């Protein structure tokens, strides 16, 4: 265990993990394009939510979601999906429905999976959502972190990009978590489409650098660290298709120099050959243990890439929490991300037994 990473015990807390972020209704056209589909499969998803849900469903840990929804039929559908995912919903902030969604809405996310030379496509409809307006006082933070107790808080750059309010709320929640000794992780998850309406990349860096002071475990990929924190990966070209492990090592060293409060860093490495074939790997660092690399999976077959990074994050967090060994943790994360991309939807369908088997080098032989 990192000498600076003091994780509360399960016995003294109600939750192993709580995530702060938006939960959207994902509408999946299956084998069709969004523009040609006549029916959609509905599920829930969101960058921060997926991590806590994976923690609950794959790793069987206790979790809750901090989010906001409009109390209408779509919001109630999302609540039902969250309940099926196993997370406690008592900290959902409900907003009254005005009948037309003018004051607040629930987010929608249309996602087509892509195949071969056709990349995945996401089309979000999430302006003025309830979560983008949620304030710190809408959650009883002292009750959550003080009376109930939380071992780990997770949030990230998708949530904080939704509005000026979300970054302020995230800062208050992260600060309160730190006050009560909760570990804080943050997935940079840079999305240029979310930032372009309020300040672009420059503002993204301003926000993320400010929030980084509260972070114990920072997570992201090569683009995230560059776009969100201004940390360059040496030797990377504009397509990020020539990445080397040594370049990541240098970037992580720079990150720890810039933000000495970081106790651990996890980074995925993805090289996209086609939408269906990716080279998939990960590296990580922990104070006192140094730099490690996960088992590399070149030519990984992808069914649905959305949520792979979130599943990496939940596996990494689980490994740190349960073993304190960063090499085991990064292999849990890489294996979980790989498995999550073999099934549809944002959220994982993997089990801890499958993750442990793959992390240890297990095969895909049929199990009977």
N, C-alpha and C positions, 0 to 999 in steps of 0.2 A: 504494500500500500504506500502511496506517496506520503511522505512525512507531513505534507501540508494539507492532505485531503482527509479530513476527519468526518466520516459518514455516521450519522446517527443510527442507532440500532432499530430493528423492526419492532422490538418490544416497547420502545418509548415513543413510537409514532403511529399514526393512523394510516398514513399513505407511504408507500415506497416511492412513488413518483406522482407529480402533478404537472400537467402541461398547460401553458397559457397560449391560446391562439384561436384562430377561426376554424370552424367546422363547416364545410360547404357540402351541398348535395352534388355528388358527381353523377353525371349522366353519360353513359357509355354506349356508343352506337354499335358495339360488337365488331363484326367483320366489315362494317360499312364506314364511309366517311361521315363526319358530322353533317355535311351539306347534302348527303343523299339518304340519310337514315330516316325511317318512319317510326321507329320505336327505340327506346333507350332503357338500359338497365340502370337502376338507381342504387347508389351506395353513398357512404359518407367518406370524407377525407379532408385532410388539411395537414400541412407540413409539421406543425407542432403536435397536433392531435394524434397523428399516426404513430409518433414515438411512444406516447403513453398507452395507446391501444395495443401496440406491439408488446409493450412491457406486460400488459395484463393478459393478452391472449396467448402469445408465444411463450412468455416466461412465467406466467401465472403469479404475477405480483400485483399488489394493491395499487390502484390508480384513480385519479380524478381529473376532470377537465375544467379549466377556467375559461369560459367563453360567454358569449351573449347571443341570444336568438330572439327573433320576433315571434310572439305567441300567435301563430296561425297554423294552418294545416301543414305547410312545409316545415316550419319550426318543430312541430310535434312529430313529424316524420323523422327529422334529424335526431330528436331526442330519443325516439324509439330505436334508431340505428345505433346511437351511442350506448344505450342500455344493452343492446345485443353485443356490443363490443366489450362490455363488462366494466366500464368506467362509472364512477360515482358522478351523478348529475346534480348534486345539491348546490354546486357553485356555478351553475348556469345562471346568468343574469337575464331575466326575461323582460322583453320590451313589448308594450302594448301595440297591437296592430292598428294602423290608421285606415286600413281598407284598401289602399292603393300603393303602399310601399314608398310614400314620399318622404316620411320622416326616418324610416329605417327599414331595411330589407334583410332577407336571408340570402347568403351567397350561393351561386350556382357555378358549376365547373363542368363544361363539356370537354371530354377527353377522348381522342382517338389514339389507338395504340401504336400505329405505324407498322410497317413491315418492309424488310429489305431496304431498297433505296428510298422508300417513302418514310420520312421521320415522323415521330409522334407529334400530335398537335393538341394544344390546349387552348380553349376559348372560355375565359372566365367572365362572369357577370357578377361583380362583387362591390360595386361602388355604393357608398352610404349604407353599408351593412351595420347591423346592431353592434357587432364586435368592434368595428372601426370607431365607434363612438363611446365605448365603455370606459368609464373613469375608475381610478383606484378605489374611490369610496363606494363603488357598486359591489365590491367584494369585502367581506369582513376578514381582512388579512391577519389581524391579530388572533382571531379565532382559528383560522386555518393553520398558520405557521406556529402560533404560540400554544393554543389549547389542544388542538388536534395533533399537530406535529407532522412534518413532511421530511422525508429523507433527502429528496432530490426534486428540484424545480427545473423544468425544461421549457425554453421558449426559443424564438429565433427571428430571423430576418424577413420571413414572409409576413408574419404578424406585424412587425414593427414598420413595414413598408406600406401598410394599408392607409395610414393617415398620420397627421401630426400628433393626434391624440394617442395612437397606439404606442408610439415610442415613449411618451410621457408615462403612460400606464405601465408599460414594461419596466421602466426604470424604477417606479415606485414598488412594484411587485418584487423585482429582483433585490432591491435594497431591503425590503422587509424580510425576504427569505434569508438574506445574509445576516440580518439582525438576530434571527432565531437559530442560526447555525445550520441552515439547509444548504446543501451543495447546489450550485447553479450551473447548468449547461446551456449552451447557446449554439444553434446551428445557423450559420451565416446565410445560407440559402438565398443568394442574390438573384433577384428577378428584375431585369431592367424594365419590363412592362409595368411593374408596380411602382417604380420610383420615378418614371418619366413625367408623371403629372405633378410632382412636387420635389423639384430640385435635382433629379437625376443622380448620377453616380457620385457627384461631389457631396450631395446631401446624405446619400447612403453612407458614405465614409464618415461623415460628421456624426451621424446617429450611432453607427456601429462602434466607432472608436470611443464614444462616450459610454455606451452600455458595456463595452468590454471590461471596464474596471470592476464590474460586479461578477465576472465570469470565472469559474473555476475550471471548467472543461469546455474548450472551444472546438467546434466541429464544422467541417465544410469540405469543399473540393477546391481544386486549383483556381477556378474562376472566382469562387466566393472570397478567398483570401486576398486575391488581387483587387477585385471590384469593391469589396466591402471594407477592407482594412488597408488597401494600398500596398500590400506586400507582394512583390513580384516573384514568380517562379523563374529562376534563371534558365535561359536557354529555350523557354517555351515559345512556339510560334503562335500566330494569331488563331490558328485552328485548334491549338492545344492537343495536337496529335503526335507529339514527339517527346512526351514527358518521361523524365528519368527520376528514379528514386533519390538519387543524390541531390537533385534540384529541390525536392520536397524537404529533404533533411535541412538544407540551407535555409529554406523558407521558414521552417518550424523554429530553427535557431534564432532567426530574426524576430519571429513573433514573440518568443519568450523573452528576448531582450527588450522589446518594445512594451510588452505587457507582462511584467514579472509576476503578476497575480495568477497567471495561468498555471494550473497544476497538471493539466493533461491536454493534449491536442490530438484529434483524430481527423484524418483526411482520406477521402476516397480518391482512387485513381481510375478513371474510366477513359478508355480510348474506343471511340465508336467506329467500328468497321462498316456496319450497316445498322438499321434500326433493330434488326434481329440478332446480330452478332456483335458483342462488345468484349473487349479485354477489360477485366474487372479485378481491381486490387485495392489495397489500402495500406496506409502507414500510420503510425501513431507515436506519441512521445509522452512520457510521464516523468515528472520531477523525481529524481532518485533512481529511476530505472532506465532512462535513456530512450533511444529511437529504435523502433521495431517495425517490421514489415509483415503483413498478413500473407497467407498462401495466395499466390497469384493464380487467377483463372482466366487464361487467354482463350478466346473463342467461345465465351459464355453465351449460351442461347437465351434470348430475351423474349418473353411473352408480353410483358407490360412493364416498362421501365419505371413508371411513376411510383414513387414510394420506396425505391431501392435505397436511396440515401437516408431516408427516415428510418428504415429498418436497420441499416448500418448503425445509425445513432443509438437505437434502442439496444442493439446487441452489444455495442461498445460500453454503454452505460451499465448494462446488466453485468458484463464481465468485470468492470471496475468495482461495482458494488459488491459482487459476490466473491470475487477472487482476489482483488487488489493487484492482479498481475496484468500489466498492459499488453503483453504478448498474447495471453489468452483472450483478453478483451477485444483486441483488434481482429482476432480470428473469429470470435463470436460475431462481431459486427459485419465482417466481410461475408461470412457464411449466411447470416440472416438476410443481408441485402441481396445476395445471389438467389436465395430461395424465394424471397418476396417477389422477385422479377419473373418468376415462372408461373405466376397466377395473376388473374385480372384484378383490377381495382387498386386503390392507393394503399390499402391495409393488408397486413400479412395474413397468410393462411398457414404459416409454418408452426411447428411445435418445437419445444426446447430439445426434445430428443433428436429430431431431424437436424436441428442447428448444431448440436454437439457432435453428431455423427459426421456432418459435412466439415465442420471446423477441424475435426481430427483427421480429415483426409478420406472419409467414407465415400463410397461410390453411389451411383444411381441405380444399382441393381434392384430388380423387383423384390418387394418384401411380401411374403405370403405366410 
